[in-house]
Structures are given as C-alpha cells and as structure tokens.
Amino acid sequence: FLPQVERILGRIEVHAQTLLFSATLDGAIGALVRKYQQDPVRHEVLSDESTVDTLEQRFIGVRSEDKIEVAARVAAGAKRALIFVRTTHGADRLVQQFDREGLPAIAIHGRMTQNKRERALAAFTKGTSSVLVATNVAARGLHVDGIDIVIHFDPPEDEKTYLHRSGRTA
C-alpha cells in the first residue's frame, strides 16, 4: 500500500500533525518517517512475555534440482509445516510440485480472494491440510498453534522478514 499512503501523505497540509502506527519502523516505513514527519516522537510497546528461546534453526544445503524433493520430505515429517516462497506464482507452482511428489499442500497469498485465503488458513489451522505454502502475507500477524516447521524455500529479503517467518513456530 506504499504508493497509496504516499499519495495521501503528499496531499496533507505542511503543518498538520501526522501520526504513524507500525509494528516495525525500518525499510520503507522508516523512509516515510524521514520524508514526511518533522521531529517525530517514537513510542515503543514492549511485551511482558519473554522471547522464545526454544527455537531450533537448521540449514540444509541441497542441489537446486533436489530442493523440491527435500522440502517435501521435511514437510511430510511434520504435523504442520509452513513453507515460505517469494512470489504468488511460486506458491501456486510449489503446491503443484508437492502434489507431484505425493504431498498435498495448499497455498495462501495476496492474489487470492480474502474468502479463499480464509478457507486455506482454516484448513491449515484445523489440520485438514498439514502443509501451507505462503508468501510473506502469512509472515506477520498469522497465529496458528502447533506449527512444527517453517521452511524458507525462497530466502527472505531481509533479517526482519526472516524473524517474522521463523517466529510462526513460536
């Protein structure tokens, strides 16, 4: 929504008070703050909960021609697996490739209707489908209990995205 937000901010009077609420203030959001706000005041809300220290991370190096088979085998061994890809086309394609490997999976991404995304998420939450292939639309704000494994099939763009993706198992 960055172009729409910038269009709106560009039409605001120079001396107006502008408030920005965001979970993160880096990257494009940080650029908005620097461009449109004068003397911004930053307030942070800290959680009373401690960070998760039981997260186990592994790196599996595979040849590109084995990537789909290895990811399918890892996901098949989990009660619930969430697999992240970069693009909507990549999510749909990986679901088809997993199907050929004998692993049923569903996709969730921004080009699906809200209704379809909700149905896919409900199937994953209920356990009807144990493998969800997602773009970063599911990296933030998604809460599903019992996700055993997060696979970064496509590497994330930055460390924050990595943290948000990996945090889905927490």
N, C-alpha and C positions, 0 to 999 in steps of 0.2 A: 504493500500500500504506500510505499515511499513516494512515488510521483504524485499521488493524490494528496498526501499530507503536505508535501512541499508546495503544491498548488494552493492549498488553503492557507498555509503559513505566509506565502507570498502576498496574500491579499489582506493580511491583518495590518491594522494601523501601527505605525512605528512605535508609539509609546504605550501600546497595550500590554497588559500583563499576560504572559503565556505560561501555562503550566504543562509539564510533560510527565507522564507516569509510565515507567517502563521497568520491566524486570532486569534488563541489562542496559548499560549506558555506554557501550563501546560500538565500534564499527559505524554503521550508517546512522544509528541513533546518536552516537557521540558527535557525528558530523552535523546533525540537526541542531544539537545543543549549541555547538560552536558557531553555527551560521545564524541562527535565529534568536538566540537568547543573550541578553546582556546581564552580566553579573549574576549568573544562575546560582541558586542555593540548592544544595543536594542533601536529601534526607534518605537514609537507608534504614530499612527494617530488617533487623536480624532475627533469625529464628531461634526459639528456645531449644529446638531439637538439635542434637549434635549431628555432625556429618557422618555418613556411613563409612565405617572403616572395615567392613567385611567384603567389600567389592574385590573380586579377583579378576585380574586382566591377563589375557594371553594374546600372543601374536603368533599366528600360524602362517608361515611363508609357503606359498604354493605357486606352481606354474600357472600362468593365466588360463591355459586350456583345462586345468583341473579345478579351477576356482568354484564353478557351479556345483560339481560333484561333492567337493569337500564341504562347502557351505550347506548343501542339502543333508549330508551325513551328520554334520554337527547339529543342525536344526532338528533333524529327526530324533536325535537322542534327548531332546529337551521336552519337558511338559508343555512349555510355552516359549517360543522363540520370536524375537522381534528383529527383523533384518532391515538395515537402512541402506538405501541407494540414493543417488543424487537427483535423478530425474523421474518424472511421472512415467515416461516411456520405459525407462529402466525398470521401474517397479512392475509394470504390466508384463514386460518381457521376462523378468526373473520368475514371476508367478508361472508363466507358461513353461519356462525351462525346468523349474522344480517339478511341475506336473509330469514332464517327460522323464524325470528322474524317479517318479513314483511318490513324490512328496506333495500332497495337496497344500496349497497356500492361498491366501487372499491378499489383495493389495489395498492400500489406503494412500491417497494423495490428493493434492489440491485441484486436480481436473475432474475429480468425481463430484457428483452432486452431494449435497450435505446428507441427504437421505441415504445414499449408498455408503458414504463414509460412516454414518452412524450404524448401519446394518453390519458393515465389516468389523467395526470396533466391538459391537455387541457380540458377534460370533466369536471373536478373539477373547473377549472378557469371559464369556460363558464357557469357553473351552471347546465349542463346536468346531472351531478351526484353531489349530495349535501353532500355526506359522503365519505371521503377519509381515508382509514386505511393505515398507513405508518410506516415503520421502521425509524430509525434515518437518513436515506438517505434524508428525507424531512425536517429534523430539522434545517439544515443550508443551507442558500443560496436560499431557496424557498421563493418566494414572490407571494402571491395571495391576492388580495384585497378582503375584505369582509368576512374573516373567523370569525365567531361569537364565536365558541367554540373550544378549544383544550382539548382533554381528554387524560390523561396519563393512558391508560388502563393497561399497564405494567409500573411500576415505572422506571424512568430513572436511569442510572448507577451513575450519579454524578450531582452536582449542575449546572455545565455548560450546560450539556445536558438538564436539566430541564429549564434553562433560554432560551436556543435556541428553544426548543419545544414550550414553552409558548409564546415566542415572535412572533410566527407566527400569532397571532391575532392582533399584534400591528400595 
